[in-house]
Amino acid sequence: MKNESTGLRSGGQVLVDALRINGVERAFCVPGESYLAVLDALHDAKDDIELVVCRQEGGAAYMAEAYGKLTGKPGICFVTRGPGATNASVGVHTAFQDSTPMILFIGQVARDQVEREAFQEIDYRRMFGQMAKWVVEVDDAARLPELLSQAFHRATNGRPGPVVVALPEDMLTDLVGVPDAGPAQAIEPAASPAALSQLQDLISQARQPLVVLGGGGWNQQAVIDIQRFIETQNLPVAGSFRCQDLFNNTLPHYAGDLGLAAGPELVEAVKNSDLLLVIGARLGEMSTGGYALVDIPTPKQKLVHVHPGIEELGRVYQPTLGINAGMKTFAAQVANLPAIKPQAFSDWTAQLNGGYRANLDCPPSPGPVQMGEVIAWLNERLAHDSIMTCGAGNYTGWLHRGYQHRTFRTLLGPTNGSMGYGVPAAVAAKITFPERTVVAFAGDGCFMMNGQELATAAHHDARLIVVVVNNGMYGTIRMHQERSYPGRVCGTQLHNPDFAALARAYGFHGETVVATEQFAQAFERCLASGKPALIEVQVDPEALTPRMSLSQIREKAQASR
């Protein structure tokens, strides 16, 4: 609030006014003494900006990242210096690899203490230099409007991503008379007429084309537009790793997701395709089978690569046609292209869709709980706008393989493979969209990394449902251990609490499931409880992956030696 007698505002007030101007409606934080002036300004802005106070900075940063994914607006996170910043770095790395708009504000030591290794002092330009789009330390409160405008522009334009803004605590209390900047503008590059013409020529020459969707910068209309393009041209389409909610999985053009649960038919299709049309995705390690499906630097397939970040085009793969365009703009441009030769691709598209459908069903796994059947039940039971979240671990294989996403932004999963993401992401999702069902999947190891955010969910009455898949181990690492060092178990076994009892201690409704037939009723009781809820699903340690048991993995490894 401006001091009416002097016309001056503190740096903290200037910052919060900039948040208002840029349409910020929610911020996630763990409070710290290094940015008290911002907290004081947020007190006056509480009718405009909801402050979600979290229990650990990693959880706060994950929530901000999830909010950025869901809304397309920068997720806002405030943390204190030193330990707060290092804890929050996991969310910054996730936002960078997931191309999610996010701004992390970090309280910093006073300007007259810099370079003394003051209490909790870190040089954030060096710390975050490789994991953020831009890092800035604001030394002059009068420059806040300028630098915050730049932060919002950088976070959202080009390839979306995280920006880090360090705030010296004494700068935040300085009084300045400075005008505000206007809101940041969305600026998207577009495909040229020549590029669109060449794209049509490449489609006309293709026999086995494949579209791959991924990356950031999408919205609901862009997804509708790209679906129209794919249906008009009758092209098969795959989602890159954890981006399968960019296309309705139940439509006959869907070929599956190019992630850890990719079906064998889709893997072969990437190798055999004569035209890869990659829209938004970077073609990273997960979506290329460890860079083995597409040759570097010159693919044997003709490659059309569409990406909002010019630096991504030609970075790993030399495209036949590189198009620097934003997702919303490009999707609108191609939505109305005339059909080129849709009948020519009918058999190819049907073949890949058939392979995807054949991969939906999981073979029986050891033990009384069949996770494949649990996911199949959820696939039928949940509303199409339900949001599924997950972290990292083998348990995600069942979710990604068996659940069909029909609607945009119904999947929140970190493409950087970060554990502990699912619970805080679900909290952010439920606070943002309280009317939608939100289900967080977590392994026992994954859950314990940010399980304390159940307290945040309870505080905000965020009635999510957490499904903890408990096999008593770090399952993914055990899988790799058995493949490389069969029978030599070390460092992967876990001793766990009673997760349902732990949830009840937070005020949740808690359930424990030890057999498949118990899950449906337990889930319905969770929905009817009127509380946030958690279901602990105890699975056999042998049920390590949807395709192979622990013993089968070990035996295969031993046989190959």
Secondary structure by P-SEA (a helix, b strand, c coil): ccccccccccaaaaaaaaaaaacccbbbbccccccaaaaaaaaaacccbbbbbbccaaaaaaaaaaaaaacccbbbbbbbcaaaaaaaaaaaaaaaaabbbbbbbbbbcccccccccccccccccccccccccbbbbbccccaaaaaaaaaaaaaccccbbbbbbbbcccccccccbbbbbccbbbbbbbbcaaaaaaaaaaaaaccbbbbbbbbccccaaaaaaaaaaaaaabbbbbbccccccccccccccccccccccccaaaaaaaaacccccccccccccccccccccccccccccccbbbbcccccccccccccccccccaaaaaaaaccccccccccaaaaaaaaaaaaaaacccccccccccaaaaaaaaaacccccbbbbbccccccccccccccccccccbbbbccccccccaaaaaaaaaacccbbbbbbbcaaaaaacccaaaaaaaaccbbbbbbbccccaaaaaaaaaacccccccccbbbbcaaaaaaaaaccbbbbbccccccaaaaaaaaaccccbbbbbbbbcccccccccaaaaaaaaaaac
